Amino acid sequence: MKVLLVEDDKLLGESLKAYLQENGIYLEHLHDPREVSPVLAVSTYDVIVLDLMMPHISGEELLKKIRQMDKKTPILILTAKSKMDDKKRCFETGADDYMTKPFEPEELLLRLKALYRRKIGDMVVKVGDVEVDFEKEKVYVRGKPVDLTRKDWMLLKYLVENRGRFVPSEEILNYVWGDKPVGDEVVRAHVKNLRKLLPEGFIVSMKGRGYKIEA
């Protein structure tokens, strides 16, 4: 799972990053809310975690801006505001979950996993001879495990989540590499790696449209 945390408390952000990554979740931390719009323009996430009490722009206003840019990604509010009016305002603006500080990191982990399950549906998906376990981040071909690099896993995961449609290279770059300066040739190289490990024809490509895994 790839998560974006928008939290101006740098110490809290770094501690959450360490905890979540120990539990298999890749987290990017932004402490300046003004960076969110540029980052979302070039990167894609599975869940966004958003504080409300931040400098420069309120979390409520930022939530509204994010929802204008992205209608689908689940958003979890993580804040010290505990009044019902605050919760109501956020849910009506587009938040999917609301968690108040102080909190247990394990509860945040459980809520992130729940939002992710709700987003993708089944946590284990079988497509032909390939089985993908999103929670354990494991891939099996005809019952045998396949070892993937982190980038190969993220690319395959994204294609399987979007199976049935052609996914443009730019969209893959945004999810797997974010704002890193890499191009289409990197996507092609990783797709080539995956094709060596997966059944022939599992990943379909079409020039100008991208890559697809049949539903």
Backbone bond lengths (Angstrom), bond angles and torsions (degrees), N, CA, C in turn:
res aa  C-N    CA-C-N  psi(-1)  N-CA   C-N-CA  omega(-1)  CA-C   N-CA-C  phi
1 M - - - 1.440 - - 1.533 109.82 -
2 K 1.314 115.98 137.95 1.468 121.74 -179.97 1.526 108.11 -112.49
3 V 1.333 116.63 118.51 1.463 122.44 -172.55 1.519 110.55 -120.53
4 L 1.332 116.25 140.31 1.462 122.07 172.26 1.526 108.17 -107.31
5 L 1.335 116.79 124.65 1.461 122.70 176.61 1.519 108.52 -108.59
6 V 1.336 116.62 124.71 1.469 122.11 175.95 1.525 106.35 -111.49
7 E 1.323 115.85 103.72 1.471 122.55 -171.60 1.530 108.46 -151.81
8 D 1.341 117.04 121.50 1.466 119.58 -175.86 1.526 113.22 -77.42
9 D 1.330 117.31 -14.07 1.456 121.26 176.27 1.536 108.35 -79.52
10 K 1.333 116.13 102.22 1.464 120.23 -174.34 1.520 112.13 -64.12
11 L 1.340 117.03 -39.56 1.465 120.16 -179.15 1.521 110.98 -64.05
12 L 1.339 116.46 -46.02 1.461 120.32 177.74 1.526 110.59 -61.56
13 G 1.320 115.82 -43.34 1.454 119.99 -179.22 1.521 112.61 -60.41
14 E 1.319 116.47 -44.66 1.464 119.91 -178.63 1.520 111.86 -69.88
15 S 1.334 117.02 -35.75 1.468 119.31 178.71 1.531 110.51 -68.52
16 L 1.333 116.96 -39.21 1.463 119.90 177.26 1.524 110.99 -66.70
17 K 1.329 115.95 -37.97 1.460 119.76 178.34 1.523 110.64 -60.44
18 A 1.330 116.51 -45.08 1.460 120.52 -179.84 1.530 110.90 -63.98
19 Y 1.339 116.62 -44.66 1.465 120.63 -178.01 1.525 111.63 -64.92
20 L 1.325 116.42 -47.83 1.461 119.71 -176.25 1.524 111.52 -67.55
21 Q 1.328 116.89 -38.47 1.458 118.51 179.90 1.518 111.54 -69.29
22 E 1.338 117.42 -27.47 1.463 120.17 172.41 1.525 111.02 -64.86
23 N 1.337 115.52 -24.05 1.459 121.18 -178.70 1.527 112.30 -105.57
24 G 1.336 115.78 24.04 1.449 120.35 170.75 1.512 117.08 83.03
25 I 1.345 117.17 12.94 1.460 120.38 179.58 1.521 109.36 -110.57
26 Y 1.327 115.84 125.52 1.466 120.81 177.90 1.526 108.39 -84.19
27 L 1.337 116.95 122.24 1.462 120.91 -175.55 1.519 111.21 -123.42
28 E 1.332 115.53 133.36 1.459 122.25 171.12 1.519 108.22 -108.75
29 H 1.341 116.04 133.66 1.457 120.94 -175.42 1.522 110.53 -113.52
30 L 1.338 116.46 124.05 1.459 122.67 172.25 1.524 108.13 -112.30
31 H 1.344 117.82 124.30 1.452 119.28 178.68 1.525 112.54 -98.64
32 D 1.334 116.94 -9.38 1.463 121.87 177.36 1.524 108.33 -111.38
33 P 1.338 118.46 112.28 1.468 120.68 -176.50 1.525 113.70 -62.53
34 R 1.332 117.01 -18.56 1.463 119.67 178.75 1.525 112.19 -69.18
35 E 1.334 116.97 -15.56 1.461 120.83 -179.76 1.531 112.87 -84.68
36 V 1.333 116.58 -10.16 1.468 119.71 -171.10 1.529 112.36 -65.03
37 S 1.325 117.68 -50.43 1.467 119.96 -177.27 1.525 112.41 -59.11
38 P 1.351 119.53 -47.02 1.476 118.97 177.21 1.526 113.15 -61.34
39 V 1.343 116.97 -37.41 1.464 120.09 -179.56 1.527 110.82 -68.06
40 L 1.328 117.03 -43.72 1.466 120.01 -179.33 1.523 112.18 -68.72
41 A 1.317 117.03 -19.54 1.465 120.42 177.81 1.525 111.33 -71.02
42 V 1.338 116.79 -21.88 1.468 120.19 -176.91 1.523 113.63 -124.36
43 S 1.328 118.87 -3.45 1.464 121.27 -176.86 1.526 110.59 -132.83
44 T 1.325 115.40 151.82 1.458 122.37 179.08 1.528 109.01 -122.70
45 Y 1.343 117.10 143.59 1.466 121.73 -176.94 1.522 110.04 -132.40
46 D 1.347 115.08 161.45 1.459 120.54 176.15 1.521 111.39 -84.55
47 V 1.332 116.82 -36.09 1.466 122.77 178.15 1.526 108.28 -145.32
48 I 1.342 116.42 145.45 1.463 122.76 174.23 1.523 107.98 -115.26
49 V 1.336 116.48 129.34 1.470 122.00 176.69 1.522 107.26 -109.42
50 L 1.333 116.33 126.69 1.462 120.81 -169.42 1.531 111.88 -130.25
51 D 1.334 115.80 125.23 1.460 121.73 171.83 1.533 108.29 -80.46
52 L 1.329 117.37 155.73 1.461 120.57 179.61 1.520 113.09 -99.71
53 M 1.334 116.16 -33.63 1.468 120.34 -173.93 1.527 109.64 -97.94
54 M 1.343 115.38 90.77 1.457 121.45 -176.95 1.521 110.42 -135.66
55 P 1.329 117.24 159.33 1.467 119.93 177.84 1.529 111.21 -75.18
56 H 1.325 116.03 162.81 1.464 125.27 172.45 1.525 113.89 76.09
57 I 1.330 118.19 -42.02 1.457 121.37 -179.71 1.527 108.73 -152.51
58 S 1.314 116.97 138.88 1.466 119.33 -179.86 1.518 110.21 -71.08
59 G 1.322 115.27 152.40 1.448 120.02 178.08 1.514 112.18 -61.98
60 E 1.337 116.45 -34.88 1.462 120.19 179.26 1.530 111.02 -63.64
61 E 1.326 115.90 -42.11 1.458 119.74 179.14 1.526 110.77 -68.61
62 L 1.333 115.48 -38.54 1.464 119.66 178.26 1.526 110.41 -65.60
63 L 1.326 117.12 -40.00 1.464 121.32 176.70 1.527 110.38 -57.42
64 K 1.320 116.03 -43.67 1.467 121.10 179.11 1.527 110.76 -62.10
65 K 1.343 116.73 -42.86 1.468 121.09 -179.59 1.530 111.05 -65.85
66 I 1.349 115.51 -40.89 1.463 119.03 179.68 1.526 110.22 -62.98
67 R 1.325 116.37 -42.98 1.459 119.57 -179.16 1.531 112.22 -66.44
68 Q 1.303 117.25 -27.12 1.465 119.95 175.36 1.528 110.61 -70.40
69 M 1.340 116.49 -32.82 1.460 121.78 179.52 1.524 112.21 -84.15
70 D 1.325 116.89 -34.20 1.466 122.60 -170.36 1.525 108.98 -141.62
71 K 1.318 116.19 110.63 1.469 120.87 -176.78 1.528 113.01 -85.98
72 K 1.341 117.67 -16.64 1.463 119.96 -166.41 1.517 116.01 -108.02
73 T 1.338 118.78 -36.98 1.466 120.15 -172.87 1.529 110.89 -62.42
74 P 1.338 118.79 127.38 1.469 120.58 178.28 1.524 111.76 -60.31
75 I 1.331 116.33 139.91 1.463 122.41 179.44 1.521 109.20 -121.97
76 L 1.323 115.84 125.59 1.459 122.55 176.72 1.522 108.63 -108.79
77 I 1.327 117.48 123.26 1.459 122.45 177.04 1.520 108.92 -85.35
78 L 1.339 116.54 129.10 1.466 122.16 179.73 1.525 107.04 -125.87
79 T 1.327 117.26 106.16 1.458 119.62 -168.36 1.528 112.47 -153.14
80 A 1.339 115.23 163.38 1.460 120.96 174.71 1.522 111.55 -84.31
81 K 1.322 117.44 -11.25 1.470 120.79 178.87 1.525 109.43 -73.02
82 S 1.331 115.64 123.89 1.458 118.95 -174.53 1.524 114.04 -121.80
83 K 1.344 117.87 2.21 1.457 120.34 -179.06 1.525 110.43 -72.58
84 M 1.342 114.37 148.59 1.459 119.68 -179.25 1.525 111.89 -61.75
85 D 1.342 117.21 -34.96 1.462 119.92 179.53 1.529 111.16 -61.73
86 D 1.343 116.83 -38.22 1.460 120.33 178.43 1.530 110.82 -65.82
87 K 1.337 115.36 -43.18 1.457 119.83 179.11 1.529 110.72 -63.93
88 K 1.322 116.06 -45.05 1.462 120.55 -178.93 1.519 110.90 -60.24
89 R 1.333 116.45 -43.92 1.461 120.96 -178.76 1.536 111.04 -61.54
90 C 1.326 115.67 -41.55 1.466 119.46 -178.90 1.524 112.13 -69.07
91 F 1.324 116.45 -44.79 1.460 119.00 179.54 1.527 111.16 -63.46
92 E 1.319 116.77 -38.53 1.464 120.02 179.40 1.524 111.86 -69.98
93 T 1.341 117.05 -24.03 1.462 121.09 179.41 1.524 112.08 -84.52
94 G 1.342 116.50 -17.85 1.457 118.40 176.48 1.510 116.70 132.27
95 A 1.346 118.04 6.44 1.467 120.40 176.96 1.527 110.18 -69.42
96 D 1.337 116.12 149.52 1.466 121.55 179.60 1.526 112.70 -103.34
97 D 1.334 117.11 -21.76 1.458 121.24 179.37 1.526 107.95 -154.53
98 Y 1.322 116.08 160.14 1.464 121.56 -175.36 1.524 108.15 -143.65
99 M 1.326 116.57 125.35 1.458 121.87 -175.93 1.528 108.63 -133.34
100 T 1.318 116.86 131.56 1.468 120.02 -175.87 1.523 111.70 -100.53
101 K 1.331 115.00 147.94 1.463 122.81 175.49 1.525 108.58 -87.78
102 P 1.339 118.30 147.97 1.470 128.05 -4.09 1.532 111.26 -72.13
103 F 1.319 116.42 160.04 1.453 120.77 -175.53 1.525 109.18 -148.91
104 E 1.315 115.21 163.80 1.455 121.49 175.42 1.532 108.61 -92.68
105 P 1.323 118.47 129.42 1.472 120.02 178.76 1.521 113.27 -53.81
106 E 1.322 116.84 -34.32 1.460 119.55 -179.82 1.524 111.36 -63.36
107 E 1.348 116.26 -36.21 1.461 118.80 178.30 1.526 110.35 -66.28
108 L 1.326 116.89 -40.01 1.461 119.68 176.37 1.526 110.16 -60.38
109 L 1.318 116.70 -43.54 1.462 121.10 178.24 1.523 110.86 -57.98
110 L 1.328 117.43 -45.61 1.462 121.97 -179.32 1.526 111.31 -64.40
111 R 1.330 116.32 -40.01 1.472 119.59 179.74 1.537 111.24 -68.00
112 L 1.334 116.71 -38.61 1.458 119.94 177.59 1.525 110.51 -62.39
113 K 1.324 116.13 -44.01 1.466 119.85 179.08 1.527 111.31 -63.40
114 A 1.349 116.51 -38.10 1.466 120.12 179.31 1.527 110.89 -65.43
115 L 1.342 116.91 -42.27 1.462 120.23 178.27 1.524 110.82 -64.40
116 Y 1.320 115.46 -38.90 1.469 120.09 179.84 1.521 110.80 -65.80
117 R 1.339 116.83 -43.74 1.474 120.64 177.75 1.524 110.64 -60.17
118 R 1.340 115.77 -42.26 1.458 120.35 -179.88 1.526 110.76 -64.24
119 K 1.316 115.83 -34.25 1.462 120.39 -178.27 1.523 112.17 -70.65
120 I 1.337 117.46 -46.04 1.472 119.65 -172.32 1.518 113.42 -99.28
121 G 1.335 118.51 -11.09 1.463 119.90 -178.93 1.514 110.75 85.32
122 D 1.313 117.45 -122.11 1.468 121.57 -178.00 1.529 110.86 -65.58
123 M 1.334 116.50 135.32 1.461 121.14 178.95 1.525 111.72 -81.63
124 V 1.317 117.22 -16.31 1.468 121.37 174.59 1.525 107.15 -122.64
125 V 1.327 115.90 120.97 1.463 121.39 -177.23 1.526 109.00 -119.25
126 K 1.310 116.25 133.15 1.468 121.40 177.89 1.523 108.21 -114.45
127 V 1.323 115.39 122.12 1.467 121.97 177.09 1.522 107.32 -123.93
128 G 1.313 117.03 105.18 1.465 120.21 -176.11 1.518 110.34 61.82
129 D 1.332 116.33 -126.17 1.468 121.23 -179.50 1.521 113.03 -88.86
130 V 1.327 116.88 4.83 1.470 121.00 -176.15 1.528 109.98 -108.62
131 E 1.326 115.17 130.34 1.468 121.51 176.04 1.524 108.70 -117.48
132 V 1.334 116.04 128.68 1.461 122.02 -177.64 1.521 108.75 -117.92
133 D 1.328 115.97 121.20 1.469 122.30 178.02 1.527 107.10 -104.00
134 F 1.337 116.63 103.92 1.463 121.37 -176.09 1.524 112.19 -67.46
135 E 1.330 116.64 -37.89 1.462 119.30 -176.75 1.520 111.56 -69.46
136 K 1.322 117.37 -44.09 1.465 121.38 -178.84 1.528 112.21 -88.01
137 E 1.342 116.42 -8.35 1.464 122.52 -177.59 1.532 110.69 55.74
138 K 1.328 114.14 50.82 1.460 121.46 179.91 1.521 110.07 -122.55
139 V 1.331 115.65 147.20 1.463 121.91 177.10 1.527 108.39 -126.96
140 Y 1.324 115.68 135.24 1.460 121.01 179.50 1.527 109.18 -126.61
141 V 1.319 116.27 137.20 1.460 121.99 174.46 1.512 107.52 -116.75
142 R 1.327 115.97 116.10 1.476 122.73 -175.35 1.530 110.61 52.16
143 G 1.324 115.75 39.89 1.461 121.90 175.79 1.507 115.72 86.71
144 K 1.338 117.74 -7.76 1.460 120.83 -178.20 1.529 109.94 -101.51
145 P 1.350 117.58 134.30 1.463 120.17 -178.65 1.524 112.47 -66.93
146 V 1.314 115.73 146.10 1.460 122.89 178.58 1.524 108.36 -117.96
147 D 1.321 117.24 129.26 1.467 121.80 179.29 1.529 109.64 -85.87
148 L 1.328 115.73 124.08 1.461 121.21 -179.97 1.525 110.51 -122.46
149 T 1.323 116.41 148.49 1.464 119.82 170.52 1.520 108.26 -71.61
150 R 1.322 116.55 166.86 1.463 120.44 -179.40 1.529 111.43 -59.26
151 K 1.335 117.47 -45.27 1.456 120.68 -178.77 1.527 111.44 -67.51
152 D 1.338 116.55 -40.04 1.466 119.47 177.76 1.529 110.25 -61.62
153 W 1.329 116.19 -41.36 1.464 119.88 179.00 1.526 110.80 -62.28
154 M 1.332 117.31 -46.60 1.462 120.42 -178.06 1.527 111.21 -63.16
155 L 1.326 116.49 -38.77 1.460 119.96 179.25 1.528 110.72 -66.50
156 L 1.339 116.15 -47.86 1.463 119.52 -179.90 1.527 110.76 -63.41
157 K 1.302 116.63 -43.53 1.468 121.81 178.80 1.531 110.72 -55.22
158 Y 1.331 115.94 -45.67 1.466 119.97 -177.25 1.524 111.10 -67.33
159 L 1.329 116.57 -39.03 1.464 119.38 178.07 1.523 111.47 -66.20
160 V 1.341 116.37 -40.30 1.473 119.49 -179.99 1.526 110.14 -67.66
161 E 1.331 117.49 -40.41 1.467 120.35 176.87 1.526 111.32 -59.92
162 N 1.327 116.12 -33.23 1.465 121.37 -177.67 1.521 112.01 -105.89
163 R 1.342 116.24 26.21 1.453 120.32 -176.56 1.539 110.57 -58.96
164 G 1.315 113.21 146.65 1.455 118.78 -179.52 1.521 113.95 98.45
165 R 1.328 117.38 -9.80 1.472 119.55 177.85 1.526 109.88 -136.40
166 F 1.315 116.45 153.81 1.451 120.62 175.70 1.532 108.98 -74.93
167 V 1.334 115.87 127.77 1.466 121.70 179.50 1.530 108.06 -103.76
168 P 1.337 118.41 117.35 1.464 120.70 -178.66 1.525 111.83 -62.36
169 S 1.329 116.67 151.23 1.462 121.60 178.62 1.521 111.37 -56.85
170 E 1.325 117.20 -38.35 1.464 120.79 -178.92 1.527 111.40 -60.81
171 E 1.321 116.07 -39.50 1.468 121.11 179.18 1.522 110.42 -66.45
172 I 1.324 116.17 -40.22 1.466 120.42 177.30 1.521 110.53 -64.58
173 L 1.321 116.70 -44.18 1.469 120.94 178.17 1.519 110.91 -58.75
174 N 1.327 117.23 -42.48 1.469 120.83 -179.23 1.519 111.73 -62.12
175 Y 1.346 116.44 -39.01 1.462 119.02 -177.73 1.525 111.96 -78.28
176 V 1.326 117.12 -46.90 1.468 120.55 -172.04 1.523 112.50 -82.03
177 W 1.327 117.09 -40.61 1.469 120.13 -174.35 1.526 114.09 -112.38
178 G 1.324 118.39 -9.10 1.461 120.76 178.01 1.515 111.75 59.86
179 D 1.350 115.75 -128.71 1.463 119.96 -176.16 1.528 113.07 -92.17
180 K 1.334 117.23 11.98 1.469 119.31 178.65 1.531 109.86 -69.50
181 P 1.332 117.39 140.12 1.470 121.08 -174.61 1.529 113.00 -76.92
182 V 1.321 116.50 74.64 1.462 120.81 176.56 1.526 108.17 -124.30
183 G 1.331 117.04 161.40 1.451 120.99 -175.90 1.509 114.00 -122.98
184 D 1.336 115.17 -169.71 1.463 121.52 -175.72 1.521 113.26 -59.12
185 E 1.342 115.88 -29.62 1.462 118.57 -177.26 1.528 111.41 -63.70
186 V 1.329 116.88 -29.05 1.463 120.95 177.72 1.531 109.97 -69.16
187 V 1.324 116.51 -42.24 1.468 120.32 176.37 1.521 109.78 -60.53
188 R 1.315 117.06 -45.95 1.465 120.53 -179.78 1.525 111.42 -59.64
189 A 1.337 116.34 -40.16 1.468 120.01 -179.47 1.522 111.37 -64.42
190 H 1.322 116.46 -41.65 1.468 119.34 -178.82 1.528 111.35 -73.31
191 V 1.323 117.14 -34.66 1.464 119.69 175.07 1.523 109.84 -63.30
192 K 1.333 116.32 -38.98 1.472 121.02 177.06 1.523 110.62 -61.05
193 N 1.357 116.88 -42.55 1.469 120.67 177.07 1.523 110.96 -59.54
194 L 1.338 115.73 -45.32 1.462 120.18 -177.93 1.527 111.03 -64.66
195 R 1.309 117.35 -39.33 1.467 120.66 -177.79 1.528 111.81 -64.24
196 K 1.323 117.30 -26.86 1.460 120.47 177.07 1.527 111.49 -69.17
197 L 1.334 116.47 -25.44 1.460 121.89 -174.53 1.523 113.56 -101.76
198 L 1.327 116.72 -19.52 1.459 121.47 -175.14 1.526 110.84 -107.13
199 P 1.335 117.81 163.56 1.466 120.37 -179.90 1.528 111.92 -58.33
200 E 1.304 115.77 149.47 1.462 121.17 -179.84 1.527 110.12 -59.24
201 G 1.311 115.96 133.22 1.458 120.90 178.46 1.520 114.83 82.19
202 F 1.337 117.88 3.29 1.471 120.18 -177.77 1.526 110.68 -65.69
203 I 1.330 116.38 -42.77 1.457 120.89 176.65 1.525 108.21 -103.91
204 V 1.322 116.39 117.73 1.454 122.67 -179.86 1.523 108.80 -97.87
205 S 1.330 117.11 137.48 1.461 120.11 177.57 1.518 109.57 -123.36
206 M 1.327 115.92 149.68 1.454 121.67 176.24 1.519 108.00 -143.91
207 K 1.307 115.86 123.52 1.454 121.09 -177.07 1.530 110.74 -56.27
208 G 1.323 114.88 129.81 1.457 120.30 178.83 1.512 114.25 87.72
209 R 1.347 118.02 -11.66 1.466 120.78 -178.67 1.519 112.75 -118.09
210 G 1.334 117.31 -30.50 1.455 120.00 176.89 1.517 112.50 115.22
211 Y 1.345 115.78 -143.04 1.462 122.29 -173.48 1.524 109.95 -126.32
212 K 1.327 115.08 148.93 1.466 119.27 -176.77 1.526 110.52 -145.33
213 I 1.312 114.25 143.82 1.470 122.06 167.05 1.520 106.90 -112.11
214 E 1.309 116.68 126.89 1.464 119.84 -177.29 1.526 110.47 -63.19
215 A 1.320 115.25 144.35 1.468 119.82 179.98 1.521 108.94 -69.94
